[in-house]
Amino acid sequence: MNVPKAVEPGPPWDYAELVREYARGGGGAIDLGTGGGEFVESLRDHLPPRTAATEEWHVNAPIAYGRLSALDVDLVWCRSLHLPFQHETFDLVIDKHEELDPWEVARVLRPGGKVLTQQVGPNNWVELQRFFGAATPGNRGDSRVADFGDIRGDYALGFAEAGLVVTRNEEHDYRVAYEDLGLLVFMLLITPWTIPDFDVERDIEALLALEAECSTDDGLVMTWSRFLLAAEKPA
């Protein structure tokens, strides 16, 4: 499958490089919402020997288990909002685009431990809202956040209230081009929280209107929005 190409500079941070940096010298790490385990696999040599991962979706969990068990990474099938681990278990919590509970993260971190998360920002695919009234701005429909547009602020505040010190809080929007409408439709189908009850046949007129307005010589151009948060538990 072709992937969207950036037509503007992406975020000023490199999430994978930051994970490598934060993992140095750590005694234990966990990746929340690991998906199929690809990200952990790509960084396995840079992560602590004692590394674990969580995954909730029943489709991804067996894939992640098969991939990560060969790398001596424990896969736990659970929700990221309710972590089945004892207090102060990990030195590093990483999370790429998975919902989290700041209090749960703080609970499982050891003193001196860190959390690093990159999330989908509030302006992601903001163009959809002109054509689909049900489009959810930003991250997935997180029932714990009243204002979808301020997930970043809620997470940062949650970390602080849980006793962590926020050390990075950044957001970046940029434009990417999809080769054609079909690729965007595919992305909408695999992220059903973006447009609840999305149906290609029923919504075809809205899709074609979006294509007409957002198409350029580069392709179908949409906004991507990402934010980065890092926090540390006082030693």
C-alpha positions in Angstrom: 0.0 0.0 0.0 1.3 3.5 -0.9 1.7 5.8 2.1 1.0 9.5 2.2 3.9 11.7 1.4 4.8 14.9 3.4 4.5 18.1 1.5 5.6 20.2 4.5 8.2 19.5 7.1 7.1 17.0 9.7 7.4 17.2 13.5 10.8 18.7 14.7 11.2 15.6 16.9 12.1 12.0 16.0 10.0 9.8 18.2 12.1 6.6 17.6 15.3 8.5 18.4 13.8 9.9 21.5 12.8 6.4 22.6 16.4 5.2 22.1 17.7 8.1 24.2 15.2 7.6 27.0 15.8 3.9 27.1 19.5 4.1 27.8 20.3 2.6 31.2 16.7 1.8 32.1 15.9 -1.4 34.0 12.4 -2.0 32.4 10.2 -0.6 29.7 6.7 -1.1 28.4 5.1 0.0 25.1 1.4 0.7 25.4 -0.8 -0.2 22.5 1.9 -1.9 20.6 -0.3 -2.8 17.6 1.4 -5.7 15.8 4.7 -5.1 17.7 6.5 -3.6 14.7 7.8 -0.5 16.5 9.2 -2.5 19.4 10.8 -5.0 17.0 12.5 -2.1 15.2 14.0 -0.8 18.4 14.6 -4.1 20.3 18.3 -3.7 20.5 18.0 -0.3 22.1 15.4 -1.3 24.7 16.1 -2.9 28.1 16.3 -6.7 28.3 13.2 -6.6 30.5 10.7 -5.1 28.0 6.9 -5.7 27.8 4.1 -4.4 25.6 0.3 -4.2 25.8 -2.3 -4.6 23.1 -6.1 -4.6 23.4 -7.4 -5.3 19.9 -8.0 -9.1 19.5 -6.8 -8.9 15.8 -3.4 -7.3 16.7 -2.7 -9.2 19.9 -1.9 -12.6 18.4 0.3 -10.9 15.8 2.2 -8.9 18.4 2.6 -12.1 20.5 4.1 -14.0 17.7 6.5 -11.2 16.7 7.6 -10.1 20.2 7.8 -13.5 22.0 10.7 -14.3 19.7 12.4 -11.2 20.9 11.9 -12.0 24.6 9.3 -9.3 25.0 6.2 -10.1 27.1 2.9 -9.2 25.4 0.0 -8.5 27.8 -3.5 -8.5 26.3 -5.2 -5.6 28.1 -6.6 -2.1 27.9 -4.0 0.6 28.3 -6.2 2.5 30.7 -6.1 -0.3 33.3 -2.6 -1.7 33.5 -2.3 -5.1 35.3 1.1 -4.4 36.8 2.3 -3.7 40.3 3.2 -0.2 41.4 6.7 1.1 40.3 7.4 -1.7 37.8 8.9 0.2 34.9 11.6 2.8 34.3 10.1 3.8 30.9 6.6 3.9 29.5 6.3 4.6 25.8 3.1 5.2 23.9 2.6 6.0 20.2 -1.0 7.0 19.4 -2.5 4.8 22.2 -4.9 6.3 24.7 -3.5 6.4 28.3 -4.5 7.2 31.8 -1.9 9.6 33.3 -2.5 8.2 36.8 -2.0 4.6 35.7 1.2 5.6 34.0 2.5 7.4 37.1 1.5 4.4 39.2 3.6 1.9 37.3 6.6 4.2 36.9 9.5 3.8 39.3 11.0 6.9 40.9 13.2 8.6 38.3 11.2 6.8 35.6 9.9 8.5 32.4 7.0 8.5 30.1 7.2 9.5 26.4 4.1 9.6 24.2 3.4 10.8 20.7 -0.3 11.3 20.0 -2.6 12.4 17.2 -3.3 16.2 17.6 -6.5 18.1 17.5 -6.2 19.3 13.9 -5.6 15.9 12.4 -7.7 15.6 9.2 -9.4 18.8 10.1 -10.7 19.1 6.5 -13.1 16.2 7.2 -15.2 18.4 9.5 -16.4 20.5 6.6 -17.9 17.5 4.9 -18.7 15.1 7.7 -20.5 16.5 10.7 -19.7 13.4 12.7 -16.0 13.6 12.2 -14.1 13.4 15.5 -11.3 16.0 15.6 -7.9 14.8 16.8 -7.5 11.5 18.7 -9.9 8.6 19.0 -13.1 9.1 20.9 -11.6 9.1 24.4 -14.5 9.1 26.8 -12.4 10.5 29.6 -11.7 13.8 27.7 -14.7 16.2 27.4 -13.1 18.4 24.7 -11.4 16.3 22.0 -9.5 19.4 21.0 -7.6 19.6 24.3 -6.4 16.0 24.8 -2.8 17.3 24.9 -3.7 19.7 27.7 -5.6 17.1 29.6 -2.8 14.6 29.5 -0.2 17.2 30.5 -2.4 18.3 33.4 -3.1 14.7 34.3 0.6 13.9 34.5 1.2 16.9 36.7 -1.7 16.0 39.0 -0.3 12.5 39.3 3.0 13.8 40.6 5.0 13.7 37.4 7.1 16.6 36.0 6.3 17.4 32.4 9.6 18.0 30.5 8.4 18.3 26.9 5.1 19.5 25.6 5.0 20.2 21.8 2.6 20.1 18.9 3.1 20.2 15.2 0.7 20.3 12.2 1.8 19.7 8.7 0.4 18.7 5.3 0.6 15.3 3.6 -0.6 14.1 0.2 -2.6 10.9 -0.4 -2.1 9.5 -3.8 -5.8 9.2 -4.3 -9.1 9.2 -2.6 -9.0 5.4 -2.2 -6.1 5.5 0.2 -7.9 8.1 2.4 -11.0 5.9 2.4 -8.9 2.9 3.5 -7.5 5.0 6.4 -11.1 6.0 7.4 -12.2 2.4 7.3 -9.4 1.2 9.7 -9.9 4.2 12.1 -13.7 3.9 12.7 -13.6 6.4 15.5 -12.8 9.2 13.0 -16.3 9.2 11.4 -18.7 7.1 13.4 -20.9 5.0 11.1 -18.9 5.9 8.1 -20.2 4.2 5.0 -18.5 4.6 1.6 -21.7 4.3 -0.5 -23.8 6.5 1.7 -21.1 9.1 2.1 -19.9 9.1 -1.5 -21.0 12.6 -2.3 -19.2 14.0 0.7 -16.1 12.1 -0.3 -16.2 13.4 -3.8 -16.7 17.0 -2.6 -13.7 16.6 -0.3 -11.6 15.2 -3.2 -12.6 18.2 -5.4 -11.6 20.8 -2.8 -8.4 19.2 -1.4 -6.8 17.7 -4.6 -3.6 19.4 -5.8 -0.8 18.4 -8.1 0.7 16.5 -5.2 -2.4 14.5 -4.5 -5.2 14.7 -2.0 -3.7 17.0 0.6 -4.8 16.7 4.3 -3.5 18.0 7.6 -1.7 15.7 10.0 -1.4 16.8 13.6 0.9 15.3 16.2 1.9 16.2 19.8 4.6 15.0 22.0 4.6 14.8 25.8 7.4 13.6 28.1 7.3 13.5 31.9 9.4 12.2 34.7 8.6 10.8 38.1 10.7 12.5 40.8 13.4 10.3 42.3 
